[in-house]
Amino acid sequence: MQAIKNSLTDAGQPSDRMRVLDGYRTLAIMLVLAFHYCSRWTQPNFAENLYPYGDLLRDLPLAGHGYLGVQLFFIISGFVIALTLISSKDWLDFALRRTARLFPTMVLCAVITFAMLAILPVSYFEPRLVDFLPSLTFIEPYLWERALGTPVRAIDEAYWSLFIEVQFYLWASLLFFVFGKARFLASFTVFLNAVLLLMVAGALASSKSILFLGDHVFAASHLSWFGAGIAFFYLHLDRGNRLARLLAVETLTVSIAQALLRNAAAEIPYYLAFYALFVLFVFRRQ
């Protein structure tokens, strides 16, 4: 309990967050920006080149895999959400904290993007008012399409990861407030493995409905990254926590296996680097 109180003192308040995590956020932001401004909108990632400087910056080190900064964000989010849940009074307090942190900024950015796209002569994407729905609700555009029977796009598709984040928030908070603080790590570990087994069953049965359920309801393709963050949070509290150690190893193994199945072995060194950053953070000398 004292370890939790110390952690909250270090990181629980917005005015005094862990500087290490802020540094990792900066690294993740730089990776994503490098990808979007150097590699995302040119070949081979896009059919044509939309940069005024052509493909001059495409081959910069880290730019081509800068999109993996999102995975680093997910690990950070798993860590921070575990901390936030423990420091929240109840589920309503947690929900209000997350809403206050995400909703105003999301709406503001969506309005600015909508206005800019309406003013500038851009033919690639002409947003409509209905496209505000994903930004206002944090529900994926595809699910809105299924519900409304009309095409729906996010005002800015770069915010896709926030929809994944909110799915994780919902499941993590449900597990935490149903099973309690003492059982949260164990309950999340069981939940993660149940989702992974569901996806394996769906793949073996070639069931599109099961795979859809796994990805669009349980965020299965990204859940291991959040699980890694939770594992590192509990290792931050207690370096000898065996279950947290096992969860960290399992999530890394799952992420590597998923990369190999996607023929994306080149991503694995980045995964190892991200985990190494958190291992150094958790096990560094105090």
C-alpha positions as CSV (number, residue, x, y, z in Angstrom):
1,M,0.0,0.0,0.0
2,Q,2.9,2.4,0.8
3,A,4.3,1.7,-2.7
4,I,1.0,2.7,-4.2
5,K,0.9,5.9,-2.2
6,N,4.5,6.7,-3.2
7,S,3.6,6.1,-6.9
8,L,0.6,8.4,-6.6
9,T,2.7,11.1,-5.1
10,D,5.1,10.8,-8.0
11,A,2.7,10.4,-10.8
12,G,-0.9,10.7,-9.8
13,Q,-1.3,14.4,-10.0
14,P,-1.2,16.2,-13.4
15,S,1.2,18.9,-11.9
16,D,3.7,16.3,-10.8
17,R,3.7,13.4,-13.2
18,M,6.6,11.1,-13.7
19,R,9.2,12.9,-15.9
20,V,10.3,9.6,-17.4
21,L,6.8,8.9,-18.9
22,D,6.7,12.4,-20.2
23,G,10.0,11.7,-21.9
24,Y,8.6,8.5,-23.4
25,R,5.5,10.4,-24.7
26,T,7.8,12.9,-26.4
27,L,9.7,10.0,-28.1
28,A,6.4,8.5,-29.2
29,I,5.2,11.9,-30.6
30,M,8.5,12.4,-32.5
31,L,8.2,8.9,-34.1
32,V,4.6,9.5,-35.2
33,L,5.4,13.0,-36.6
34,A,8.4,11.6,-38.5
35,F,6.2,9.0,-40.1
36,H,3.4,11.4,-41.1
37,Y,5.7,14.2,-42.4
38,C,8.2,12.0,-44.1
39,S,6.8,8.6,-45.1
40,R,3.0,8.2,-44.7
41,W,1.9,10.2,-47.8
42,T,4.3,8.8,-50.4
43,Q,5.1,5.5,-51.9
44,P,5.2,2.7,-50.8
45,N,2.7,3.7,-48.1
46,F,0.5,5.7,-50.4
47,A,-0.3,5.5,-54.1
48,E,1.0,9.0,-54.9
49,N,3.3,11.6,-53.3
50,L,1.6,14.5,-51.5
51,Y,4.6,16.1,-50.0
52,P,5.9,19.4,-51.6
53,Y,9.4,18.0,-50.9
54,G,8.7,14.7,-52.7
55,D,10.3,11.6,-51.2
56,L,13.4,13.4,-50.0
57,L,12.8,12.6,-46.4
58,R,11.2,9.1,-46.9
59,D,14.3,7.2,-46.0
60,L,15.3,9.1,-42.9
61,P,16.2,6.7,-40.0
62,L,13.1,5.7,-38.0
63,A,10.7,7.6,-40.3
64,G,9.4,4.5,-42.1
65,H,8.5,2.8,-38.8
66,G,7.5,5.9,-37.0
67,Y,3.9,4.7,-36.8
68,L,5.1,2.3,-34.1
69,G,5.2,5.3,-31.8
70,V,1.5,4.5,-31.3
71,Q,2.4,1.2,-29.7
72,L,4.7,3.0,-27.3
73,F,1.7,5.3,-26.5
74,F,-0.4,2.2,-25.7
75,I,2.2,0.9,-23.3
76,I,2.3,4.3,-21.6
77,S,-1.5,4.4,-21.5
78,G,-1.7,0.9,-19.8
79,F,0.7,2.2,-17.1
80,V,-1.1,5.5,-16.6
81,I,-4.7,4.0,-16.6
82,A,-3.7,1.4,-14.0
83,L,-2.4,4.3,-11.9
84,T,-5.5,6.4,-12.6
85,L,-7.9,3.6,-11.6
86,I,-6.1,3.1,-8.3
87,S,-6.3,6.8,-7.5
88,S,-10.0,7.2,-8.6
89,K,-12.7,7.3,-6.0
90,D,-15.2,5.3,-8.1
91,W,-16.1,4.5,-11.7
92,L,-17.7,7.9,-12.1
93,D,-14.6,9.7,-11.0
94,F,-12.5,7.7,-13.4
95,A,-15.0,8.4,-16.3
96,L,-15.0,12.1,-15.6
97,R,-11.2,12.2,-15.5
98,R,-10.8,10.5,-18.8
99,T,-13.6,12.6,-20.4
100,A,-12.1,15.8,-19.2
101,R,-8.8,14.8,-20.6
102,L,-9.9,13.7,-24.0
103,F,-13.2,15.2,-25.0
104,P,-12.5,19.0,-25.1
105,T,-9.3,18.5,-27.1
106,M,-10.9,16.1,-29.5
107,V,-13.8,18.4,-30.3
108,L,-11.5,21.4,-30.7
109,C,-9.2,19.6,-33.1
110,A,-12.1,18.1,-35.1
111,V,-13.6,21.6,-35.5
112,I,-10.3,23.1,-36.6
113,T,-9.7,20.3,-39.1
114,F,-13.3,20.6,-40.4
115,A,-12.9,24.3,-40.9
116,M,-9.5,24.0,-42.7
117,L,-10.8,21.3,-45.0
118,A,-13.9,23.3,-45.8
119,I,-11.8,26.4,-46.6
120,L,-8.9,24.9,-48.5
121,P,-9.3,23.4,-52.0
122,V,-8.8,19.8,-50.9
123,S,-10.5,17.1,-52.9
124,Y,-9.1,14.1,-51.1
125,F,-11.6,14.3,-48.3
126,E,-14.7,16.6,-48.0
127,P,-16.0,16.2,-44.4
128,R,-19.7,16.3,-43.5
129,L,-21.4,17.0,-40.2
130,V,-22.1,13.3,-39.7
131,D,-18.4,12.8,-39.7
132,F,-18.3,14.5,-36.3
133,L,-20.0,11.5,-34.7
134,P,-16.8,9.5,-34.2
135,S,-15.1,12.5,-32.6
136,L,-18.0,13.2,-30.3
137,T,-18.5,9.6,-29.2
138,F,-15.1,7.9,-29.6
139,I,-16.8,5.2,-31.4
140,E,-15.2,3.9,-34.6
141,P,-16.5,5.2,-37.9
142,Y,-17.1,1.7,-39.2
143,L,-19.6,1.0,-36.3
144,W,-21.4,4.2,-37.1
145,E,-21.6,3.1,-40.7
146,R,-23.2,-0.1,-39.7
147,A,-25.7,1.6,-37.4
148,L,-26.7,4.4,-39.8
149,G,-26.4,2.7,-43.1
150,T,-24.4,5.6,-44.6
151,P,-20.7,6.2,-45.1
152,V,-19.0,7.8,-42.0
153,R,-15.4,9.0,-41.7
154,A,-13.5,10.5,-38.8
155,I,-12.8,14.2,-39.3
156,D,-9.2,13.3,-38.9
157,E,-8.3,9.6,-39.4
158,A,-5.0,10.1,-37.5
159,Y,-7.1,9.9,-34.3
160,W,-8.0,6.2,-34.9
161,S,-5.9,5.2,-31.9
162,L,-8.2,7.1,-29.5
163,F,-11.0,4.8,-30.4
164,I,-8.8,1.9,-29.4
165,E,-7.8,3.7,-26.2
166,V,-11.4,4.2,-25.2
167,Q,-12.2,0.5,-25.7
168,F,-9.3,-0.3,-23.4
169,Y,-10.6,2.3,-20.8
170,L,-14.0,0.6,-20.8
171,W,-12.7,-2.9,-20.2
172,A,-10.0,-2.0,-17.8
173,S,-12.4,0.1,-15.6
174,L,-15.1,-2.7,-15.7
175,L,-12.5,-5.2,-14.5
176,F,-11.2,-2.9,-11.9
177,F,-14.5,-1.9,-10.3
178,V,-16.1,-5.4,-10.6
179,F,-13.1,-7.4,-9.2
180,G,-11.5,-4.7,-7.1
181,K,-8.1,-3.2,-6.7
182,A,-6.5,-6.3,-5.3
183,R,-7.6,-8.5,-8.2
184,F,-7.2,-6.1,-11.1
185,L,-3.9,-7.5,-12.3
186,A,-5.1,-11.1,-12.2
187,S,-8.5,-10.3,-13.8
188,F,-6.9,-8.3,-16.6
189,T,-4.4,-11.2,-17.3
190,V,-7.4,-13.6,-17.5
191,F,-9.3,-11.2,-19.7
192,L,-6.3,-10.7,-22.1
193,N,-5.8,-14.5,-22.4
194,A,-9.5,-15.0,-23.0
195,V,-9.5,-12.4,-25.8
196,L,-6.4,-14.0,-27.4
197,L,-8.0,-17.4,-27.3
198,L,-11.1,-16.0,-28.9
199,M,-9.0,-14.6,-31.7
200,V,-7.2,-17.8,-32.2
201,A,-10.5,-19.6,-32.4
202,G,-11.8,-17.1,-34.9
203,A,-8.7,-17.5,-37.1
204,L,-8.9,-21.3,-37.0
205,A,-12.6,-21.2,-37.9
206,S,-12.1,-18.5,-40.4
207,S,-15.0,-16.7,-38.7
208,K,-15.2,-13.0,-39.7
209,S,-17.8,-12.3,-37.0
210,I,-15.5,-13.6,-34.2
211,L,-12.5,-11.6,-35.6
212,F,-14.7,-8.5,-35.9
213,L,-15.9,-8.9,-32.4
214,G,-12.3,-9.3,-31.1
215,D,-11.0,-6.2,-32.9
216,H,-13.9,-3.8,-32.7
217,V,-15.1,-4.7,-29.2
218,F,-12.1,-6.0,-27.3
219,A,-9.3,-4.2,-29.3
220,A,-7.6,-7.6,-29.6
221,S,-4.9,-6.5,-32.0
222,H,-3.6,-3.9,-29.5
223,L,-4.6,-5.3,-26.2
224,S,-1.2,-6.8,-25.4
225,W,0.4,-3.3,-25.6
226,F,-1.9,-2.0,-22.9
227,G,-1.3,-5.2,-20.9
228,A,2.4,-4.5,-21.0
229,G,1.8,-1.1,-19.5
230,I,-0.3,-2.6,-16.7
231,A,2.5,-5.2,-16.1
232,F,5.1,-2.5,-15.9
233,F,3.0,-0.4,-13.5
234,Y,2.7,-3.3,-11.1
235,L,6.5,-4.0,-11.4
236,H,7.0,-0.3,-10.6
237,L,5.1,-0.9,-7.4
238,D,6.8,-4.2,-6.7
239,R,9.7,-5.4,-8.8
240,G,9.2,-9.0,-7.5
241,N,5.6,-9.3,-8.6
242,R,5.7,-12.7,-10.4
243,L,2.4,-12.3,-12.2
244,A,3.4,-8.9,-13.5
245,R,6.7,-10.3,-14.8
246,L,4.8,-13.1,-16.5
247,L,2.4,-10.7,-18.1
248,A,5.2,-8.5,-19.4
249,V,6.9,-11.6,-21.0
250,E,3.6,-12.8,-22.4
251,T,2.7,-9.5,-24.0
252,L,6.0,-9.2,-25.6
253,T,5.8,-12.7,-26.9
254,V,2.3,-12.1,-28.3
255,S,3.4,-8.9,-30.0
256,I,6.3,-10.6,-31.7
257,A,4.1,-13.5,-32.8
258,Q,1.6,-11.0,-34.3
259,A,4.4,-9.2,-36.1
260,L,5.7,-12.5,-37.6
261,L,2.2,-13.5,-38.7
262,R,1.9,-10.2,-40.5
263,N,5.3,-10.6,-42.1
264,A,6.5,-7.5,-40.2
265,A,9.6,-8.9,-38.6
266,A,11.3,-5.5,-39.1
267,E,9.1,-4.1,-36.3
268,I,10.5,-6.5,-33.7
269,P,13.6,-4.5,-32.8
270,Y,11.3,-1.5,-32.0
271,Y,9.2,-3.7,-29.7
272,L,12.4,-4.8,-27.9
273,A,13.5,-1.2,-27.6
274,F,10.1,-0.1,-26.1
275,Y,10.2,-2.9,-23.6
276,A,13.8,-2.1,-22.7
277,L,12.9,1.5,-22.0
278,F,10.3,0.3,-19.5
279,V,12.6,-2.3,-18.0
280,L,15.1,0.5,-17.4
281,F,12.4,2.7,-15.9
282,V,11.1,0.0,-13.5
283,F,14.4,-1.5,-12.4
284,R,16.5,1.7,-12.4
285,R,18.3,2.6,-9.2
286,Q,16.3,4.9,-6.9
